[in-house]
């Protein structure tokens, strides 16, 4: 199995109310069985998850961070690591000031799985494309420097490949292995997006047929706080 | 920029002392400027990082876990999350029993950056291929279920893309963004490896020219314990 990862160039700048389904359906790049990885930022913009902030105050988005959080895990200086109302643990409740207009902050989509499902349904219903959708965002992590893109919502793709009980290459039962498929796909797509080039959608083409199934990030990927050793 | 991700099929089962450089150099798939992602397992085997364990005792590798660790972060039942002597925080000190012979456990390579550098130098010196090397392993993480592949060693590729100070797509200076390039590449490569199909090496082709530079996982990617909020 070979995979291709293709950026979608030429999408216009997204504003509240824009018809993302139409833009993607008509971009001329998409085929059925593609996996479309769409950055959170354009979903938040299209869904008008934008909030006015005071552009002269570098900390004016901080009250928003508290409002979007249900539990603060750590604070250091201006950095807050919290659990958001959506269940994600990340910095500053996923609120981002880059690639939005000055004086605005973009909140995470209300329900990224639902946003993904709506895109999937629209591309199928209006254009006949049967694609999987992943909504991606850029998160840090403990212990390792740097950020990677992960999935915050998905539709039409199984978030976790459960290989437990399958034989390994030597025929023994594997001990692990639940692969966080949608996170690996989000990271793969980020490689062609480039933070500074502003490409908000990429296609992963050639995915294994077994990947395409129903499932959501919320139900499959978020670890129950009671099972978590680091919360 | 389009990327291709290609599994390398047909490599023989690796044993201690095997000439990985020769096998990869002669496999007929590699070009200069490829990024080769090689799983830890075959590096550990080729470098004979194998230790005998009692196959009738499911916990016989646990003393090894303690020996390979410098600090235990969490324990729950049989699971140990520790900092290894190499500086990684992971489950069971990276010691793995899958895809090794019964009665053996595979430790992590002594120095995965050095292993990567040796592969890179050998492929260049003996075959003229100027490639980047990433040694990958499969780690869990807090807060999110499932595992993803990350880099534990690298050569000929910059581990972290430091975009801080570059303008974003709207011309403002970006707040973040240090992208953990080698981790995203390791995750991308895992997508074509498949835990059960035993493909230990994949090629990522088409990488941006700016990615190719010297650097090591140890120096660039491991977070200083003093800067870490979750240790």
Contacts between the chains, C-beta under 8 A, distances in Angstrom:
chain1	res1	chain2	res2	distance
A	1	B	7	6.7
A	1	B	192	5.5
A	1	B	194	7.9
A	2	B	4	6.4
A	2	B	5	6.7
A	2	B	6	5.2
A	2	B	7	7.4
A	2	B	192	6.9
A	3	B	4	7.2
A	3	B	5	4.2
A	3	B	188	7.7
A	3	B	191	5.9
A	3	B	192	5.8
A	4	B	2	6.4
A	4	B	3	7.2
A	4	B	4	5.7
A	4	B	5	7.7
A	5	B	2	6.7
A	5	B	3	4.2
A	5	B	4	7.7
A	5	B	5	7.1
A	5	B	188	7.3
A	6	B	2	5.2
A	7	B	1	6.6
A	7	B	2	7.4
A	73	B	229	8.0
A	74	B	229	4.3
A	74	B	230	7.3
A	76	B	229	6.2
A	81	B	229	6.4
A	88	B	143	7.7
A	89	B	142	7.2
A	89	B	143	4.1
A	97	B	175	6.2
A	98	B	168	4.7
A	98	B	172	6.8
A	98	B	174	5.1
A	98	B	175	5.4
A	98	B	176	6.8
A	98	B	177	7.5
A	99	B	168	4.9
A	99	B	169	5.4
A	99	B	170	5.8
A	100	B	170	7.6
A	101	B	170	7.1
A	102	B	172	7.0
A	138	B	176	6.9
A	138	B	177	7.0
A	138	B	179	8.0
A	141	B	141	5.9
A	141	B	142	7.9
A	142	B	89	7.3
A	142	B	141	7.9
A	142	B	142	6.3
A	142	B	223	7.5
A	142	B	228	6.1
A	142	B	229	6.9
A	142	B	230	3.7
A	142	B	231	7.1
A	143	B	88	7.6
A	143	B	89	4.1
A	143	B	222	7.6
A	143	B	223	5.6
A	143	B	228	6.2
A	143	B	230	7.0
A	143	B	231	6.9
A	144	B	150	7.1
A	144	B	180	6.6
A	144	B	183	7.0
A	144	B	221	5.7
A	144	B	222	6.7
A	144	B	223	5.9
A	145	B	160	6.2
A	145	B	178	6.6
A	145	B	180	7.0
A	145	B	220	7.0
A	145	B	221	5.5
A	145	B	222	7.2
A	145	B	223	5.0
A	146	B	159	7.5
A	146	B	160	4.5
A	146	B	178	4.7
A	146	B	179	6.1
A	146	B	180	3.0
A	146	B	181	7.6
A	146	B	183	6.9
A	146	B	221	6.3
A	147	B	176	6.3
A	147	B	177	6.3
A	147	B	178	6.3
A	147	B	179	6.0
A	147	B	180	6.2
A	148	B	179	7.5
A	148	B	180	5.1
A	148	B	183	5.4
A	148	B	184	5.4
A	148	B	187	7.3
A	149	B	184	7.1
A	150	B	144	7.1
A	159	B	146	7.5
A	160	B	145	6.2
A	160	B	146	4.5
A	163	B	195	5.2
A	163	B	196	5.8
A	166	B	195	7.8
A	166	B	196	4.9
A	167	B	196	6.6
A	168	B	98	4.7
A	168	B	99	4.8
A	168	B	195	7.2
A	168	B	196	6.1
A	168	B	198	7.1
A	169	B	99	5.4
A	169	B	196	6.8
A	169	B	197	6.8
A	169	B	198	2.6
A	170	B	99	5.8
A	170	B	100	7.6
A	170	B	101	7.1
A	170	B	198	7.8
A	172	B	98	6.8
A	172	B	102	7.1
A	174	B	98	5.0
A	174	B	195	6.3
A	174	B	196	6.8
A	175	B	97	6.2
A	175	B	98	5.4
A	176	B	98	6.9
A	176	B	138	6.8
A	176	B	147	6.2
A	176	B	195	7.4
A	177	B	98	7.6
A	177	B	138	7.0
A	177	B	147	6.4
A	177	B	195	4.8
A	178	B	145	6.6
A	178	B	146	4.6
A	178	B	147	6.2
A	179	B	138	8.0
A	179	B	146	6.0
A	179	B	147	6.0
A	179	B	148	7.5
A	179	B	190	7.1
A	179	B	195	6.6
A	180	B	144	6.6
A	180	B	145	7.0
A	180	B	146	3.0
A	180	B	147	6.2
A	180	B	148	5.1
A	181	B	146	7.6
A	181	B	191	7.8
A	183	B	144	7.0
A	183	B	146	6.9
A	183	B	148	5.4
A	183	B	187	7.1
A	184	B	148	5.5
A	184	B	149	7.0
A	184	B	187	4.0
A	184	B	188	6.9
A	184	B	190	5.7
A	184	B	191	5.6
A	185	B	191	6.9
A	187	B	148	7.3
A	187	B	183	7.1
A	187	B	184	4.0
A	187	B	187	4.2
A	187	B	188	6.3
A	188	B	3	7.7
A	188	B	5	7.3
A	188	B	184	6.9
A	188	B	187	6.3
A	188	B	188	3.6
A	188	B	191	6.3
A	190	B	179	7.1
A	190	B	184	5.7
A	191	B	3	5.8
A	191	B	181	7.8
A	191	B	184	5.6
A	191	B	185	6.9
A	191	B	188	6.3
A	191	B	204	7.9
A	191	B	207	7.7
A	192	B	1	5.4
A	192	B	2	6.9
A	192	B	3	5.8
A	194	B	1	7.9
A	194	B	208	7.8
A	195	B	163	5.1
A	195	B	166	7.9
A	195	B	168	7.2
A	195	B	174	6.4
A	195	B	176	7.4
A	195	B	177	4.7
A	195	B	179	6.5
A	196	B	163	5.8
A	196	B	166	4.9
A	196	B	167	6.7
A	196	B	168	6.2
A	196	B	169	6.8
A	196	B	174	6.8
A	197	B	169	6.8
A	198	B	168	7.1
A	198	B	169	2.6
A	198	B	170	7.8
A	204	B	191	8.0
A	207	B	191	7.8
A	208	B	194	7.8
A	220	B	145	7.0
A	221	B	144	5.6
A	221	B	145	5.4
A	221	B	146	6.4
A	222	B	143	7.6
A	222	B	144	6.7
A	222	B	145	7.2
A	223	B	142	7.5
A	223	B	143	5.6
A	223	B	144	5.9
A	223	B	145	5.0
A	228	B	142	6.1
A	228	B	143	6.2
A	229	B	73	8.0
A	229	B	74	4.3
A	229	B	76	6.2
A	229	B	81	6.4
A	229	B	142	6.9
A	230	B	74	7.3
A	230	B	142	3.6
A	230	B	143	7.0
A	230	B	230	5.5
A	231	B	142	7.1
A	231	B	143	6.9
